[in-house]
Amino acid sequence: MATTFTCCRCGRDKKSKLTVSIHDEWNLLLCNACYGRLLSIWEIKAGELSDSERHVELIRLLGSLSGEAEVERARAVLLARESRSSLLSAPALTMLATAAAVADGFAVKTATELDWSAAVIGLCKAVELEAVRLICEPLSTAVSGMELGDDLRDRSFQRMAQYCKNGKPLELGTLGYFMRSMAGSPRSAISPIASGMRTLAGRWPRSDWLFKEDGFPEDVRILTKMYRNPAAHTDLLSEAQYRSCAELVQGTDGVLWKVVAAVDTTRR
């Protein structure tokens, strides 16, 4: 016999012969569509993809969890609420808006813990997009045409050299490791990559934060260890963890705004 119920995730009235409960709570029932989405998230997180491939799939799933109108409304709210949002690239702003739209949809209903994983990945991806745009792209231009053979063989600079030489994608954690290595690597004084980075930093008004042990590298370490990596694997993320991640990324003193301020030559 079919049962009539309200899905605790999408809030829609449903009628089905089969129902799925959360933690055996019969007042928390999922419709087939929402249960299918949960399975999709879990299959990505528990699958055999590499971390980078898993991130791509979760980002793709994030885009499917909310409609275009909801994303545009979230974008407008972000721009109205935080004037610094206008300084972000269109891809980073879209990533923030999509994560916010999905999270807002979850927050008005009783959502399962797994729902928040894709939204957390979206926040982390926004930081990655801006960091690559503002730090890595200028560095790639600065060292264009240079001989990077030694850097390509050096563990501290290898991944950045690969990005600069052939555009190999660079993830946030790798960038944090590179910035930390700028001070700690014995080759830092002779590395073309490190030299190019120092030249750029000399033009940026608040670049010290990018290299400080408790600055950008530490913020990235926290972001990847506490949020991005758990979200991409089989940990169950809660709404509280999403809100905490959002504060770290785009709060008053968020990582996004500090990256922008570090390289903003118009505010010396």
TORFI-750395 format. One record per residue (C-alpha): residue number from 1; chain; y, x, z. Coordinates in Angstrom, 3 decimals, always signed. Layout:
N
{k NUM | c A | Y Y | X X | Z Z}
...
***
This chain:
268
{k 1 | c A | Y +0.000 | X +0.000 | Z +0.000}
{k 2 | c A | Y +3.450 | X +1.334 | Z -0.910}
{k 3 | c A | Y +5.853 | X +2.209 | Z +1.890}
{k 4 | c A | Y +9.606 | X +1.687 | Z +1.699}
{k 5 | c A | Y +11.633 | X +4.452 | Z +3.331}
{k 6 | c A | Y +14.840 | X +6.454 | Z +3.098}
{k 7 | c A | Y +14.395 | X +10.085 | Z +2.077}
{k 8 | c A | Y +15.858 | X +12.258 | Z +4.817}
{k 9 | c A | Y +17.028 | X +14.847 | Z +2.289}
{k 10 | c A | Y +18.614 | X +12.934 | Z -0.612}
{k 11 | c A | Y +19.391 | X +9.789 | Z +1.420}
{k 12 | c A | Y +18.031 | X +7.452 | Z -1.250}
{k 13 | c A | Y +15.820 | X +4.447 | Z -0.592}
{k 14 | c A | Y +12.339 | X +5.060 | Z -1.949}
{k 15 | c A | Y +9.055 | X +3.214 | Z -2.276}
{k 16 | c A | Y +5.825 | X +5.143 | Z -2.587}
{k 17 | c A | Y +2.160 | X +5.048 | Z -1.685}
{k 18 | c A | Y +2.356 | X +8.686 | Z -0.614}
{k 19 | c A | Y +4.926 | X +10.074 | Z +1.787}
{k 20 | c A | Y +5.587 | X +13.543 | Z +3.184}
{k 21 | c A | Y +6.798 | X +14.019 | Z +6.744}
{k 22 | c A | Y +8.601 | X +17.042 | Z +8.187}
{k 23 | c A | Y +6.893 | X +18.563 | Z +11.229}
{k 24 | c A | Y +4.925 | X +15.307 | Z +11.608}
{k 25 | c A | Y +8.161 | X +13.446 | Z +12.387}
{k 26 | c A | Y +7.730 | X +10.055 | Z +10.734}
{k 27 | c A | Y +11.433 | X +9.362 | Z +10.818}
{k 28 | c A | Y +11.865 | X +12.445 | Z +8.619}
{k 29 | c A | Y +10.237 | X +11.494 | Z +5.319}
{k 30 | c A | Y +10.700 | X +13.187 | Z +1.948}
{k 31 | c A | Y +10.529 | X +11.546 | Z -1.451}
{k 32 | c A | Y +8.406 | X +13.120 | Z -4.188}
{k 33 | c A | Y +11.388 | X +14.702 | Z -5.951}
{k 34 | c A | Y +12.704 | X +16.414 | Z -2.819}
{k 35 | c A | Y +9.224 | X +17.540 | Z -1.850}
{k 36 | c A | Y +8.844 | X +19.018 | Z -5.332}
{k 37 | c A | Y +12.047 | X +20.992 | Z -4.865}
{k 38 | c A | Y +10.780 | X +22.327 | Z -1.566}
{k 39 | c A | Y +7.584 | X +23.454 | Z -3.254}
{k 40 | c A | Y +9.598 | X +25.135 | Z -5.998}
{k 41 | c A | Y +11.581 | X +27.130 | Z -3.436}
{k 42 | c A | Y +8.450 | X +28.074 | Z -1.552}
{k 43 | c A | Y +6.602 | X +29.134 | Z -4.712}
{k 44 | c A | Y +9.453 | X +31.487 | Z -5.610}
{k 45 | c A | Y +9.735 | X +32.923 | Z -2.104}
{k 46 | c A | Y +5.999 | X +33.369 | Z -1.608}
{k 47 | c A | Y +5.231 | X +34.535 | Z -5.152}
{k 48 | c A | Y +4.617 | X +38.004 | Z -6.515}
{k 49 | c A | Y +7.974 | X +38.508 | Z -8.211}
{k 50 | c A | Y +9.995 | X +41.629 | Z -7.486}
{k 51 | c A | Y +12.983 | X +41.174 | Z -5.197}
{k 52 | c A | Y +15.430 | X +41.256 | Z -8.101}
{k 53 | c A | Y +13.372 | X +38.723 | Z -10.079}
{k 54 | c A | Y +13.057 | X +36.515 | Z -6.995}
{k 55 | c A | Y +16.831 | X +36.550 | Z -6.543}
{k 56 | c A | Y +17.323 | X +35.515 | Z -10.173}
{k 57 | c A | Y +14.906 | X +32.613 | Z -9.835}
{k 58 | c A | Y +16.486 | X +31.390 | Z -6.598}
{k 59 | c A | Y +19.934 | X +31.570 | Z -8.191}
{k 60 | c A | Y +18.628 | X +29.561 | Z -11.143}
{k 61 | c A | Y +17.189 | X +27.005 | Z -8.746}
{k 62 | c A | Y +20.479 | X +26.901 | Z -6.852}
{k 63 | c A | Y +22.244 | X +25.852 | Z -10.038}
{k 64 | c A | Y +19.853 | X +22.945 | Z -10.486}
{k 65 | c A | Y +20.303 | X +21.579 | Z -6.975}
{k 66 | c A | Y +23.781 | X +20.196 | Z -7.504}
{k 67 | c A | Y +25.582 | X +18.471 | Z -10.362}
{k 68 | c A | Y +28.539 | X +19.828 | Z -12.298}
{k 69 | c A | Y +30.940 | X +17.322 | Z -10.733}
{k 70 | c A | Y +29.940 | X +18.359 | Z -7.195}
{k 71 | c A | Y +30.419 | X +22.030 | Z -8.061}
{k 72 | c A | Y +33.864 | X +21.365 | Z -9.527}
{k 73 | c A | Y +34.887 | X +19.447 | Z -6.416}
{k 74 | c A | Y +33.686 | X +22.317 | Z -4.243}
{k 75 | c A | Y +35.635 | X +24.777 | Z -6.416}
{k 76 | c A | Y +38.822 | X +22.736 | Z -5.984}
{k 77 | c A | Y +38.307 | X +22.619 | Z -2.211}
{k 78 | c A | Y +37.785 | X +26.390 | Z -2.050}
{k 79 | c A | Y +40.950 | X +27.067 | Z -4.037}
{k 80 | c A | Y +42.988 | X +24.631 | Z -1.923}
{k 81 | c A | Y +41.596 | X +25.842 | Z +1.404}
{k 82 | c A | Y +41.756 | X +29.587 | Z +0.756}
{k 83 | c A | Y +44.460 | X +30.949 | Z -1.543}
{k 84 | c A | Y +42.601 | X +34.257 | Z -1.857}
{k 85 | c A | Y +39.894 | X +32.435 | Z -3.799}
{k 86 | c A | Y +42.138 | X +32.620 | Z -6.873}
{k 87 | c A | Y +41.681 | X +36.410 | Z -6.834}
{k 88 | c A | Y +37.938 | X +36.113 | Z -7.424}
{k 89 | c A | Y +36.278 | X +36.284 | Z -10.810}
{k 90 | c A | Y +35.146 | X +33.013 | Z -12.361}
{k 91 | c A | Y +31.420 | X +33.838 | Z -11.883}
{k 92 | c A | Y +31.884 | X +34.683 | Z -8.190}
{k 93 | c A | Y +33.972 | X +31.569 | Z -7.561}
{k 94 | c A | Y +31.389 | X +29.421 | Z -9.346}
{k 95 | c A | Y +28.641 | X +30.957 | Z -7.208}
{k 96 | c A | Y +30.555 | X +30.151 | Z -4.008}
{k 97 | c A | Y +31.310 | X +26.625 | Z -5.212}
{k 98 | c A | Y +27.687 | X +25.976 | Z -6.143}
{k 99 | c A | Y +26.434 | X +27.199 | Z -2.775}
{k 100 | c A | Y +29.056 | X +25.052 | Z -1.025}
{k 101 | c A | Y +28.204 | X +21.964 | Z -3.076}
{k 102 | c A | Y +24.506 | X +22.310 | Z -2.312}
{k 103 | c A | Y +25.169 | X +22.982 | Z +1.374}
{k 104 | c A | Y +27.513 | X +20.003 | Z +1.669}
{k 105 | c A | Y +24.845 | X +17.796 | Z +0.171}
{k 106 | c A | Y +22.299 | X +19.089 | Z +2.673}
{k 107 | c A | Y +24.613 | X +18.804 | Z +5.660}
{k 108 | c A | Y +25.164 | X +15.056 | Z +5.361}
{k 109 | c A | Y +21.441 | X +14.463 | Z +5.687}
{k 110 | c A | Y +18.693 | X +15.930 | Z +7.829}
{k 111 | c A | Y +17.551 | X +18.782 | Z +5.602}
{k 112 | c A | Y +14.553 | X +21.025 | Z +5.978}
{k 113 | c A | Y +15.056 | X +24.652 | Z +6.911}
{k 114 | c A | Y +13.877 | X +25.950 | Z +3.553}
{k 115 | c A | Y +16.633 | X +24.063 | Z +1.745}
{k 116 | c A | Y +19.222 | X +26.604 | Z +2.887}
{k 117 | c A | Y +17.596 | X +29.666 | Z +1.313}
{k 118 | c A | Y +19.014 | X +29.174 | Z -2.175}
{k 119 | c A | Y +22.504 | X +28.459 | Z -0.790}
{k 120 | c A | Y +22.396 | X +31.691 | Z +1.255}
{k 121 | c A | Y +21.347 | X +33.644 | Z -1.833}
{k 122 | c A | Y +24.351 | X +32.141 | Z -3.635}
{k 123 | c A | Y +26.769 | X +33.448 | Z -1.009}
{k 124 | c A | Y +25.257 | X +36.923 | Z -1.182}
{k 125 | c A | Y +25.342 | X +36.880 | Z -4.979}
{k 126 | c A | Y +29.072 | X +36.107 | Z -4.918}
{k 127 | c A | Y +29.690 | X +39.286 | Z -2.903}
{k 128 | c A | Y +27.499 | X +41.281 | Z -5.265}
{k 129 | c A | Y +29.335 | X +39.993 | Z -8.341}
{k 130 | c A | Y +32.743 | X +40.913 | Z -6.931}
{k 131 | c A | Y +31.648 | X +44.300 | Z -5.605}
{k 132 | c A | Y +30.174 | X +45.232 | Z -8.976}
{k 133 | c A | Y +33.272 | X +44.002 | Z -10.809}
{k 134 | c A | Y +35.799 | X +45.703 | Z -8.551}
{k 135 | c A | Y +33.949 | X +48.922 | Z -7.667}
{k 136 | c A | Y +31.123 | X +49.640 | Z -10.106}
{k 137 | c A | Y +32.724 | X +48.620 | Z -13.387}
{k 138 | c A | Y +35.806 | X +50.851 | Z -12.872}
{k 139 | c A | Y +33.513 | X +53.714 | Z -11.845}
{k 140 | c A | Y +31.402 | X +53.276 | Z -14.966}
{k 141 | c A | Y +34.559 | X +53.500 | Z -17.081}
{k 142 | c A | Y +35.791 | X +56.546 | Z -15.149}
{k 143 | c A | Y +32.622 | X +58.585 | Z -15.771}
{k 144 | c A | Y +32.018 | X +57.392 | Z -19.322}
{k 145 | c A | Y +30.998 | X +60.347 | Z -21.484}
{k 146 | c A | Y +30.250 | X +62.629 | Z -18.528}
{k 147 | c A | Y +26.945 | X +64.439 | Z -18.138}
{k 148 | c A | Y +25.110 | X +62.585 | Z -15.362}
{k 149 | c A | Y +21.744 | X +64.325 | Z -15.570}
{k 150 | c A | Y +21.799 | X +65.734 | Z -12.036}
{k 151 | c A | Y +22.992 | X +62.443 | Z -10.565}
{k 152 | c A | Y +20.195 | X +60.621 | Z -12.391}
{k 153 | c A | Y +17.734 | X +62.829 | Z -10.522}
{k 154 | c A | Y +19.423 | X +62.586 | Z -7.126}
{k 155 | c A | Y +18.122 | X +59.825 | Z -4.840}
{k 156 | c A | Y +21.546 | X +59.163 | Z -3.344}
{k 157 | c A | Y +23.292 | X +58.630 | Z -6.686}
{k 158 | c A | Y +20.447 | X +57.777 | Z -9.049}
{k 159 | c A | Y +20.842 | X +53.994 | Z -9.161}
{k 160 | c A | Y +24.611 | X +54.161 | Z -9.577}
{k 161 | c A | Y +24.196 | X +56.764 | Z -12.320}
{k 162 | c A | Y +21.714 | X +54.481 | Z -14.095}
{k 163 | c A | Y +24.227 | X +51.647 | Z -13.900}
{k 164 | c A | Y +27.023 | X +53.820 | Z -15.271}
{k 165 | c A | Y +24.869 | X +55.302 | Z -18.034}
{k 166 | c A | Y +23.005 | X +52.278 | Z -19.351}
{k 167 | c A | Y +24.185 | X +49.249 | Z -17.382}
{k 168 | c A | Y +20.997 | X +48.883 | Z -15.349}
{k 169 | c A | Y +21.687 | X +46.018 | Z -12.888}
{k 170 | c A | Y +22.821 | X +47.154 | Z -9.463}
{k 171 | c A | Y +22.051 | X +45.066 | Z -6.383}
{k 172 | c A | Y +24.242 | X +44.727 | Z -3.331}
{k 173 | c A | Y +22.014 | X +46.740 | Z -0.999}
{k 174 | c A | Y +21.892 | X +49.604 | Z -3.485}
{k 175 | c A | Y +25.682 | X +49.641 | Z -3.699}
{k 176 | c A | Y +25.959 | X +49.743 | Z +0.089}
{k 177 | c A | Y +23.544 | X +52.682 | Z +0.157}
{k 178 | c A | Y +25.594 | X +54.519 | Z -2.472}
{k 179 | c A | Y +28.849 | X +54.059 | Z -0.570}
{k 180 | c A | Y +27.212 | X +55.344 | Z +2.609}
{k 181 | c A | Y +25.821 | X +58.332 | Z +0.692}
{k 182 | c A | Y +29.296 | X +59.302 | Z -0.482}
{k 183 | c A | Y +29.906 | X +60.904 | Z +2.903}
{k 184 | c A | Y +26.380 | X +61.987 | Z +3.783}
{k 185 | c A | Y +24.894 | X +63.493 | Z +0.621}
{k 186 | c A | Y +24.953 | X +67.309 | Z +0.313}
{k 187 | c A | Y +25.705 | X +66.874 | Z -3.424}
{k 188 | c A | Y +28.709 | X +64.659 | Z -2.819}
{k 189 | c A | Y +31.120 | X +67.543 | Z -3.431}
{k 190 | c A | Y +29.753 | X +68.358 | Z -6.903}
{k 191 | c A | Y +28.408 | X +65.017 | Z -8.134}
{k 192 | c A | Y +30.306 | X +63.581 | Z -11.152}
{k 193 | c A | Y +29.608 | X +60.074 | Z -9.842}
{k 194 | c A | Y +30.971 | X +60.921 | Z -6.395}
{k 195 | c A | Y +33.964 | X +62.701 | Z -7.915}
{k 196 | c A | Y +34.770 | X +59.678 | Z -10.057}
{k 197 | c A | Y +34.479 | X +57.419 | Z -7.025}
{k 198 | c A | Y +36.873 | X +59.597 | Z -5.013}
{k 199 | c A | Y +39.404 | X +59.574 | Z -7.848}
{k 200 | c A | Y +39.333 | X +55.799 | Z -7.989}
{k 201 | c A | Y +39.532 | X +55.497 | Z -4.212}
{k 202 | c A | Y +42.686 | X +57.597 | Z -4.255}
{k 203 | c A | Y +44.356 | X +54.862 | Z -6.305}
{k 204 | c A | Y +43.167 | X +52.004 | Z -4.120}
{k 205 | c A | Y +45.331 | X +51.051 | Z -1.118}
{k 206 | c A | Y +42.653 | X +50.337 | Z +1.494}
{k 207 | c A | Y +39.685 | X +52.231 | Z +0.142}
{k 208 | c A | Y +38.820 | X +53.879 | Z +3.483}
{k 209 | c A | Y +36.978 | X +50.710 | Z +4.542}
{k 210 | c A | Y +34.652 | X +51.024 | Z +1.553}
{k 211 | c A | Y +33.182 | X +54.278 | Z +2.876}
{k 212 | c A | Y +33.422 | X +53.933 | Z +6.650}
{k 213 | c A | Y +30.081 | X +53.773 | Z +8.439}
{k 214 | c A | Y +31.157 | X +50.545 | Z +10.145}
{k 215 | c A | Y +32.933 | X +49.235 | Z +7.048}
{k 216 | c A | Y +31.550 | X +48.013 | Z +3.722}
{k 217 | c A | Y +28.145 | X +49.741 | Z +4.057}
{k 218 | c A | Y +27.565 | X +48.103 | Z +7.450}
{k 219 | c A | Y +28.692 | X +44.662 | Z +6.271}
{k 220 | c A | Y +26.321 | X +44.956 | Z +3.321}
{k 221 | c A | Y +23.487 | X +46.071 | Z +5.590}
{k 222 | c A | Y +23.969 | X +43.004 | Z +7.796}
{k 223 | c A | Y +24.301 | X +40.681 | Z +4.808}
{k 224 | c A | Y +21.112 | X +41.928 | Z +3.160}
{k 225 | c A | Y +18.986 | X +42.403 | Z +6.276}
{k 226 | c A | Y +19.909 | X +39.213 | Z +8.119}
{k 227 | c A | Y +20.477 | X +36.829 | Z +5.219}
{k 228 | c A | Y +19.676 | X +37.860 | Z +1.649}
{k 229 | c A | Y +16.263 | X +39.436 | Z +2.250}
{k 230 | c A | Y +14.980 | X +36.670 | Z +4.567}
{k 231 | c A | Y +16.276 | X +34.042 | Z +2.136}
{k 232 | c A | Y +14.384 | X +35.661 | Z -0.720}
{k 233 | c A | Y +11.093 | X +35.892 | Z +1.160}
{k 234 | c A | Y +9.085 | X +33.468 | Z +3.282}
{k 235 | c A | Y +11.400 | X +33.223 | Z +6.286}
{k 236 | c A | Y +12.690 | X +29.731 | Z +7.065}
{k 237 | c A | Y +16.474 | X +29.644 | Z +7.048}
{k 238 | c A | Y +18.426 | X +27.032 | Z +8.975}
{k 239 | c A | Y +21.819 | X +25.447 | Z +8.487}
{k 240 | c A | Y +23.146 | X +27.606 | Z +11.334}
{k 241 | c A | Y +22.115 | X +30.740 | Z +9.431}
{k 242 | c A | Y +23.836 | X +29.472 | Z +6.307}
{k 243 | c A | Y +27.048 | X +28.793 | Z +8.242}
{k 244 | c A | Y +26.874 | X +32.238 | Z +9.848}
{k 245 | c A | Y +26.386 | X +33.863 | Z +6.453}
{k 246 | c A | Y +29.309 | X +31.881 | Z +5.018}
{k 247 | c A | Y +31.531 | X +33.147 | Z +7.834}
{k 248 | c A | Y +30.518 | X +36.747 | Z +7.125}
{k 249 | c A | Y +31.120 | X +36.334 | Z +3.395}
{k 250 | c A | Y +34.233 | X +34.158 | Z +3.201}
{k 251 | c A | Y +35.528 | X +33.636 | Z +6.721}
{k 252 | c A | Y +39.015 | X +34.747 | Z +7.751}
{k 253 | c A | Y +37.885 | X +38.377 | Z +7.780}
{k 254 | c A | Y +35.082 | X +37.904 | Z +5.237}
{k 255 | c A | Y +33.499 | X +40.674 | Z +3.191}
{k 256 | c A | Y +34.769 | X +39.143 | Z -0.057}
{k 257 | c A | Y +38.403 | X +39.319 | Z +1.011}
{k 258 | c A | Y +38.036 | X +42.852 | Z +2.357}
{k 259 | c A | Y +36.576 | X +44.053 | Z -0.946}
{k 260 | c A | Y +39.452 | X +42.458 | Z -2.845}
{k 261 | c A | Y +42.044 | X +43.917 | Z -0.449}
{k 262 | c A | Y +40.480 | X +47.385 | Z -0.636}
{k 263 | c A | Y +41.133 | X +47.728 | Z -4.368}
{k 264 | c A | Y +44.222 | X +45.516 | Z -4.785}
{k 265 | c A | Y +46.827 | X +47.986 | Z -6.074}
{k 266 | c A | Y +49.537 | X +45.306 | Z -6.058}
{k 267 | c A | Y +49.628 | X +45.342 | Z -2.235}
{k 268 | c A | Y +50.256 | X +48.906 | Z -1.193}
***
